[in-house]
């Protein structure tokens, strides 16, 4: 999931450099959402083994 976030971030940066504002904004938004989902999944995976025991 982190790799997808990085991919969309790179797409957003390239689109912004080329002047495609709409595509850059959309890709940036998708990258932000995927990064937050990744962080939540990471924190849950760290906490889950301690909760189960």
The first five atom37 places (N, CA, C, CB, O) and aatype in JSON, in Angstrom:
{
  "aatype": [20, 20, 20, 20, 20, 20, 20, 20, 20, 20, 20, 20, 20, 20, 20, 20, 20, 20, 20, 20, 20, 20, 20, 20, 20, 20, 20, 20, 20, 20, 20, 20, 20, 20, 20, 20, 20, 20, 20, 20, 20, 20, 20, 20, 20, 20, 20, 20, 20, 20, 20, 20, 20],
  "atom_mask": [
    [1, 1, 1, 1, 1],
    [1, 1, 1, 1, 1],
    [1, 1, 1, 1, 1],
    [1, 1, 1, 1, 1],
    [1, 1, 1, 1, 1],
    [1, 1, 1, 1, 1],
    [1, 1, 1, 1, 1],
    [1, 1, 1, 1, 1],
    [1, 1, 1, 1, 1],
    [1, 1, 1, 1, 1],
    [1, 1, 1, 1, 1],
    [1, 1, 1, 1, 1],
    [1, 1, 1, 1, 1],
    [1, 1, 1, 1, 1],
    [1, 1, 1, 1, 1],
    [1, 1, 1, 1, 1],
    [1, 1, 1, 1, 1],
    [1, 1, 1, 1, 1],
    [1, 1, 1, 1, 1],
    [1, 1, 1, 1, 1],
    [1, 1, 1, 1, 1],
    [1, 1, 1, 1, 1],
    [1, 1, 1, 1, 1],
    [1, 1, 1, 1, 1],
    [1, 1, 1, 1, 1],
    [1, 1, 1, 1, 1],
    [1, 1, 1, 1, 1],
    [1, 1, 1, 1, 1],
    [1, 1, 1, 1, 1],
    [1, 1, 1, 1, 1],
    [1, 1, 1, 1, 1],
    [1, 1, 1, 1, 1],
    [1, 1, 1, 1, 1],
    [1, 1, 1, 1, 1],
    [1, 1, 1, 1, 1],
    [1, 1, 1, 1, 1],
    [1, 1, 1, 1, 1],
    [1, 1, 1, 1, 1],
    [1, 1, 1, 1, 1],
    [1, 1, 1, 1, 1],
    [1, 1, 1, 1, 1],
    [1, 1, 1, 1, 1],
    [1, 1, 1, 1, 1],
    [1, 1, 1, 1, 1],
    [1, 1, 1, 1, 1],
    [1, 1, 1, 1, 1],
    [1, 1, 1, 1, 1],
    [1, 1, 1, 1, 1],
    [1, 1, 1, 1, 1],
    [1, 1, 1, 1, 1],
    [1, 1, 1, 1, 1],
    [1, 1, 1, 1, 1],
    [1, 1, 1, 1, 1]
  ],
  "atom_positions": [
    [[0.83, -1.19, 0.0], [0.0, 0.0, 0.0], [0.88, 1.25, 0.0], [-0.95, 0.0, 1.21], [0.54, 2.26, -0.62]],
    [[1.99, 1.17, 0.69], [2.9, 2.31, 0.7], [3.48, 2.55, -0.69], [4.03, 2.08, 1.72], [3.72, 3.69, -1.08]],
    [[3.7, 1.47, -1.42], [4.24, 1.64, -2.78], [3.22, 2.34, -3.69], [4.63, 0.27, -3.37], [3.61, 3.12, -4.56]],
    [[1.92, 2.06, -3.5], [0.89, 2.76, -4.28], [0.86, 4.23, -3.93], [-0.5, 2.13, -4.04], [0.69, 5.07, -4.81]],
    [[1.02, 4.55, -2.65], [1.03, 5.96, -2.23], [2.21, 6.69, -2.85], [1.09, 6.07, -0.69], [2.07, 7.83, -3.31]],
    [[3.36, 6.05, -2.87], [4.55, 6.67, -3.47], [4.37, 6.82, -4.97], [5.82, 5.83, -3.17], [4.77, 7.83, -5.55]],
    [[3.75, 5.82, -5.61], [3.5, 5.9, -7.05], [2.6, 7.08, -7.39], [2.86, 4.6, -7.55], [2.88, 7.83, -8.32]],
    [[1.51, 7.24, -6.64], [0.61, 8.36, -6.9], [1.27, 9.7, -6.58], [-0.67, 8.21, -6.09], [0.97, 10.71, -7.22]],
    [[2.16, 9.72, -5.59], [2.89, 10.94, -5.29], [3.81, 11.32, -6.45], [3.71, 10.77, -4.0], [3.89, 12.5, -6.81]],
    [[4.48, 10.37, -7.03], [5.35, 10.63, -8.18], [4.52, 11.09, -9.38], [6.16, 9.38, -8.55], [4.93, 12.01, -10.1]],
    [[3.37, 10.46, -9.6], [2.49, 10.89, -10.69], [2.04, 12.33, -10.47], [1.26, 9.96, -10.81], [2.0, 13.12, -11.4]],
    [[1.71, 12.66, -9.21], [1.28, 14.02, -8.9], [2.39, 15.03, -9.14], [0.81, 14.11, -7.45], [2.14, 16.11, -9.67]],
    [[3.61, 14.69, -8.76], [4.73, 15.6, -8.96], [5.02, 15.82, -10.44], [5.98, 15.07, -8.26], [5.26, 16.94, -10.87]],
    [[4.99, 14.76, -11.22], [5.24, 14.88, -12.66], [4.13, 15.68, -13.33], [5.36, 13.49, -13.32], [4.4, 16.53, -14.17]],
    [[2.89, 15.41, -12.95], [1.76, 16.14, -13.53], [1.83, 17.62, -13.16], [0.43, 15.54, -13.07], [1.51, 18.48, -13.98]],
    [[2.24, 17.92, -11.93], [2.36, 19.31, -11.52], [3.47, 20.02, -12.29], [2.63, 19.4, -10.02], [3.32, 21.19, -12.66]],
    [[4.56, 19.32, -12.54], [5.66, 19.93, -13.31], [5.25, 20.2, -14.75], [6.88, 19.02, -13.29], [5.72, 21.17, -15.35]],
    [[4.39, 19.36, -15.3], [3.96, 19.53, -16.68], [2.75, 20.46, -16.81], [3.62, 18.19, -17.28], [2.34, 20.79, -17.92]],
    [[2.19, 20.89, -15.67], [1.11, 21.85, -15.71], [-0.28, 21.27, -15.72], [1.27, 22.69, -16.87], [-1.24, 21.98, -16.01]],
    [[-0.42, 20.0, -15.4], [-1.74, 19.37, -15.34], [-2.24, 19.45, -13.9], [-1.68, 17.89, -15.84], [-2.06, 18.51, -13.12]],
    [[-2.87, 20.56, -13.55], [-3.28, 20.81, -12.18], [-4.34, 19.86, -11.66], [-3.78, 22.2, -12.05], [-4.27, 19.41, -10.52]],
    [[-5.32, 19.54, -12.49], [-6.39, 18.65, -12.05], [-5.89, 17.25, -11.76], [-7.48, 18.59, -13.09], [-6.25, 16.66, -10.75]],
    [[-5.08, 16.73, -12.65], [-4.53, 15.39, -12.46], [-3.6, 15.37, -11.26], [-3.79, 14.91, -13.73], [-3.59, 14.41, -10.48]],
    [[-2.81, 16.43, -11.1], [-1.88, 16.5, -9.97], [-2.64, 16.54, -8.65], [-0.96, 17.74, -10.1], [-2.26, 15.88, -7.69]],
    [[-3.72, 17.31, -8.61], [-4.51, 17.38, -7.39], [-5.17, 16.06, -7.05], [-5.55, 18.44, -7.52], [-5.19, 15.66, -5.88]],
    [[-5.71, 15.4, -8.06], [-6.36, 14.11, -7.83], [-5.35, 13.06, -7.37], [-7.08, 13.63, -9.11], [-5.62, 12.31, -6.42]],
    [[-4.22, 12.99, -8.02], [-3.19, 12.01, -7.64], [-2.65, 12.31, -6.25], [-2.04, 12.01, -8.67], [-2.35, 11.4, -5.48]],
    [[-2.52, 13.58, -5.93], [-2.05, 13.96, -4.6], [-3.05, 13.55, -3.53], [-1.79, 15.47, -4.53], [-2.67, 13.05, -2.47]],
    [[-4.32, 13.75, -3.8], [-5.36, 13.35, -2.85], [-5.38, 11.85, -2.63], [-6.71, 13.81, -3.33], [-5.5, 11.38, -1.5]],
    [[-5.25, 11.09, -3.71], [-5.22, 9.63, -3.6], [-4.01, 9.18, -2.81], [-5.22, 8.98, -5.0], [-4.1, 8.28, -1.98]],
    [[-2.86, 9.81, -3.06], [-1.64, 9.46, -2.33], [-1.8, 9.74, -0.84], [-0.45, 10.22, -2.89], [-1.35, 8.95, -0.02]],
    [[-2.42, 10.84, -0.49], [-2.63, 11.18, 0.92], [-3.54, 10.17, 1.59], [-3.21, 12.58, 1.06], [-3.26, 9.73, 2.71]],
    [[-4.62, 9.8, 0.93], [-5.55, 8.83, 1.51], [-4.87, 7.47, 1.69], [-6.8, 8.68, 0.62], [-5.02, 6.85, 2.74]],
    [[-4.14, 7.02, 0.69], [-3.45, 5.73, 0.8], [-2.41, 5.75, 1.9], [-2.8, 5.35, -0.53], [-2.22, 4.74, 2.59]],
    [[-1.72, 6.87, 2.08], [-0.7, 6.96, 3.12], [-1.34, 6.9, 4.51], [0.11, 8.27, 2.96], [-0.81, 6.24, 5.4]],
    [[-2.47, 7.57, 4.69], [-3.17, 7.52, 5.98], [-3.66, 6.1, 6.26], [-4.35, 8.51, 6.0], [-3.54, 5.61, 7.38]],
    [[-4.22, 5.44, 5.25], [-4.68, 4.06, 5.43], [-3.5, 3.16, 5.78], [-5.38, 3.55, 4.14], [-3.62, 2.29, 6.64]],
    [[-2.35, 3.37, 5.13], [-1.15, 2.6, 5.44], [-0.72, 2.82, 6.88], [0.0, 2.97, 4.49], [-0.4, 1.86, 7.58]],
    [[-0.72, 4.06, 7.34], [-0.32, 4.35, 8.72], [-1.26, 3.7, 9.73], [-0.28, 5.86, 8.95], [-0.81, 3.15, 10.73]],
    [[-2.56, 3.76, 9.46], [-3.52, 3.13, 10.36], [-3.3, 1.62, 10.41], [-4.96, 3.45, 9.92], [-3.31, 1.02, 11.49]],
    [[-3.11, 1.0, 9.25], [-2.87, -0.45, 9.2], [-1.57, -0.81, 9.92], [-2.82, -0.94, 7.74], [-1.49, -1.85, 10.57]],
    [[-0.56, 0.03, 9.79], [0.73, -0.22, 10.45], [0.59, -0.15, 11.96], [1.77, 0.79, 9.97], [1.1, -1.02, 12.67]],
    [[-0.09, 0.86, 12.45], [-0.28, 1.01, 13.9], [-1.12, -0.14, 14.45], [-0.95, 2.35, 14.23], [-0.81, -0.68, 15.51]],
    [[-2.18, -0.52, 13.74], [-3.0, -1.65, 14.18], [-2.19, -2.94, 14.2], [-4.23, -1.81, 13.27], [-2.34, -3.74, 15.12]],
    [[-1.34, -3.14, 13.22], [-0.52, -4.36, 13.19], [0.52, -4.37, 14.31], [0.17, -4.5, 11.84], [0.95, -5.44, 14.73]],
    [[0.93, -3.2, 14.78], [1.85, -3.16, 15.92], [1.13, -3.43, 17.23], [2.55, -1.82, 15.98], [1.69, -4.07, 18.12]],
    [[-0.08, -2.97, 17.37], [-0.83, -3.09, 18.62], [-1.53, -4.44, 18.73], [-1.86, -1.96, 18.71], [-1.64, -4.97, 19.84]],
    [[-1.99, -5.01, 17.64], [-2.82, -6.21, 17.65], [-2.21, -7.4, 18.42], [-3.1, -6.63, 16.25], [-2.92, -8.03, 19.19]],
    [[-0.93, -7.73, 18.23], [-0.39, -8.89, 18.99], [-0.4, -8.66, 20.5], [1.04, -9.18, 18.55], [-0.57, -9.63, 21.25]],
    [[-0.24, -7.45, 20.96], [-0.25, -7.16, 22.38], [-1.66, -7.23, 22.97], [0.36, -5.79, 22.64], [-1.84, -7.56, 24.14]],
    [[-2.66, -6.92, 22.15], [-4.05, -6.96, 22.62], [-4.54, -8.4, 22.72], [-4.96, -6.14, 21.66], [-5.31, -8.74, 23.61]],
    [[-4.1, -9.24, 21.81], [-4.61, -10.62, 21.76], [-4.12, -11.46, 22.94], [-4.19, -11.27, 20.45], [-4.79, -12.42, 23.31]],
    [[-2.97, -11.13, 23.53], [-2.43, -11.96, 24.6], [-2.88, -11.51, 25.96], [-0.95, -11.98, 24.56], [-2.51, -12.11, 26.96]]
  ]
}
